[in-house]
Amino acid sequence: MSSRGGYGRRKRDEDEGPILVYGRNPVRELIKAGRREVSEVWVLTQAADDPALEGVAVVVKTREELARVAGTGDHQGMVAFTEEYPYADPQDILEGMGPVIVLDEVQDPRNLGAVARVADAAGCAGLVIPTRGSPGITPVACKASAGAVEHLPIARIGSLVAFINDLAGAGRWSAGADSDAGMDYREVPWDAGAVIVLGAEGAGLRPKVRDVCDRLVRIPMRGNVGSLNLSTAASVLVFEAVRQN
């Protein structure tokens, strides 16, 4: 299946295991958003009467059983069994209101989830990630986003370079975050058409992605540590873009 923009998507492998979401807020937001059907929720006894679970099949399990199915002890007493994540069409994101964040081969699903939480909080039109070299919306990413991924449109595409090259046709432009850029992010006349491109942890933007960005911007560092973590950098840039509009 391909998107209207022609950038390509990834189909789910049959052997990827059950589709689940764990953690109190992620499960609550999963149910609230209503984008994915929830077959049942496993809970500890003390969470069985949570009002957010009304209308959903609830099964009481032990802490060990929840940890076994979630693959972690960080389940906070709730694990929901649900459907495959509903990735958005990238063209729909470009036609939406607000800035867009693009992540170039970010490796850690926790960072992906944290950036999704920032994007949702800032009122972004959506988030775009590649099909290769980056995790999708996994249970870990859902947990790190505190459930924001259930509300935020997220597209997964084959070619970030093609996507960025086509932005002008959608009335948008790209700003790549690069610590060596000559332009301070505060000097940029941000507008609602901004697409903020952030690179992988440590490695930054790949050269071929950096080369197609309309401009490169840096966040000045005054301390001894030379960089911010990914979600913090995303927050600085996207909230400045929102502030100017």
Long-range contacts (C-beta under 8 A, 24 or more apart in sequence): 3-89, 3-90, 3-91, 3-155, 3-157, 4-89, 4-90, 4-91, 4-92, 5-89, 5-90, 5-91, 5-94, 5-157, 5-163, 5-166, 6-162, 7-90, 7-157, 7-158, 7-159, 7-162, 7-163, 8-131, 8-157, 8-158, 8-159, 9-87, 9-131, 9-156, 9-157, 9-158, 10-131, 10-136, 10-156, 10-158, 12-84, 18-69, 18-81, 19-81, 19-82, 19-83, 19-84, 19-85, 20-69, 20-70, 20-79, 20-80, 20-81, 20-82, 20-139, 21-79, 21-80, 21-82, 21-139, 21-142, 21-143, 22-66, 22-70, 22-72, 22-74, 22-75, 22-76, 22-78, 22-79, 22-80, 22-139, 22-142, 22-143, 23-74, 23-75, 23-76, 23-78, 23-142, 23-143, 23-146, 23-147, 24-50, 24-76, 24-77, 24-78, 25-146, 25-147, 26-142, 26-143, 26-145, 26-146, 26-147, 26-150, 27-52, 27-53, 27-78, 27-79, 27-80, 27-147, 28-52, 28-147, 29-146, 29-147, 29-148, 29-150, 29-151, 30-80, 30-82, 30-142, 30-147, 30-150, 31-56, 31-80, 32-147, 32-150, 33-147, 33-150, 33-151, 35-86, 35-150, 36-82, 36-83, 36-84, 36-85, 36-86, 36-150, 37-82, 37-83, 38-80, 38-81, 38-82, 39-81, 39-82, 40-80, 40-81, 41-78, 41-79, 41-80, 41-81, 42-66, 42-69, 42-78, 42-79, 42-80, 42-81, 43-77, 43-78, 43-79, 44-77, 44-78, 46-77, 47-77, 47-78, 50-78, 56-80, 70-139, 71-139, 72-140, 74-143, 85-136, 85-137, 85-149, 85-154, 87-136, 87-137, 87-154, 87-155, 87-156, 88-126, 88-153, 88-154, 88-155, 89-155, 90-128, 90-155, 90-157, 90-163, 91-170, 92-126, 92-153, 92-155, 93-125, 93-126, 93-127, 93-128, 93-153, 93-155, 94-125, 94-167, 94-170, 94-172, 95-170, 96-125, 96-126, 96-153, 97-123, 97-125, 97-192, 98-122, 98-123, 98-124, 98-125, 98-192, 98-242, 99-124, 99-125, 99-190, 99-192, 99-193, 99-194, 99-195, 99-196, 99-238, 99-241, 99-242, 100-124, 100-125, 100-126, 100-127, 100-128, 100-172, 100-194, 100-195, 100-196, 101-126, 101-127, 101-128, 101-195, 101-196, 101-198, 101-234, 101-238, 102-127, 102-128, 102-129, 102-160, 102-163, 102-164, 102-174, 102-195, 102-196, 102-197, 102-198, 103-127, 103-128, 103-129, 103-130, 103-134, 103-198, 103-230, 104-130, 104-160, 104-197, 104-198, 104-199, 104-200, 104-205, 104-206, 104-209, 105-130, 105-132, 105-133, 105-134, 105-199, 105-200, 105-203, 105-206, 106-134, 106-135, 106-198, 106-199, 106-200, 106-201, 106-230, 107-133, 107-134, 107-135, 107-200, 107-201, 108-135, 108-201, 109-135, 109-138, 109-140, 109-141, 109-144, 110-140, 110-141, 110-144, 111-144, 111-201, 111-229, 111-230, 111-231, 112-137, 112-141, 112-144, 112-145, 113-140, 113-141, 113-142, 113-143, 113-144, 113-145, 113-146, 113-148, 113-149, 114-144, 114-145, 114-230, 114-231, 115-198, 115-230, 115-231, 115-234, 116-141, 116-144, 116-145, 116-148, 116-149, 116-152, 116-154, 117-144, 117-145, 117-146, 117-148, 117-231, 118-231, 118-234, 118-235, 118-238, 119-148, 119-152, 119-234, 119-238, 120-145, 120-148, 120-151, 120-152, 121-148, 122-235, 122-238, 122-239, 122-241, 122-242, 123-242, 124-152, 124-238, 125-153, 126-152, 126-153, 126-154, 126-155, 127-152, 127-153, 127-154, 127-155, 128-154, 128-155, 128-156, 128-157, 128-160, 128-163, 129-154, 129-155, 129-156, 129-157, 130-156, 130-157, 130-158, 130-159, 130-160, 131-156, 131-157, 131-158, 132-158, 133-200, 160-197, 160-209, 161-208, 161-209, 161-212, 164-195, 164-197, 164-209, 164-212, 164-213, 165-212, 167-195, 167-214, 173-214, 173-215, 174-212, 174-213, 174-214, 174-215, 175-213, 175-214, 175-215, 175-216, 175-217, 175-237, 176-205, 176-209, 176-210, 176-213, 176-215, 176-216, 176-217, 177-204, 177-205, 177-216, 177-217, 177-218, 177-219, 177-233, 177-237, 178-204, 178-205, 178-210, 178-216, 178-217, 178-218, 179-204, 179-218, 179-219, 179-221, 179-226, 179-227, 180-218, 181-215, 181-216, 181-217, 181-218, 182-216, 182-218, 183-215, 183-216, 183-217, 183-218, 184-217, 184-218, 184-220, 185-217, 185-218, 185-219, 185-236, 185-237, 185-240, 186-240, 188-215, 188-217, 188-240, 189-244, 190-240, 190-241, 190-243, 190-244, 190-245, 191-241, 191-244, 191-245, 192-241, 192-245, 194-241, 196-234, 196-237, 196-238, 196-241, 198-230, 198-233, 198-234, 198-237, 201-229, 201-230
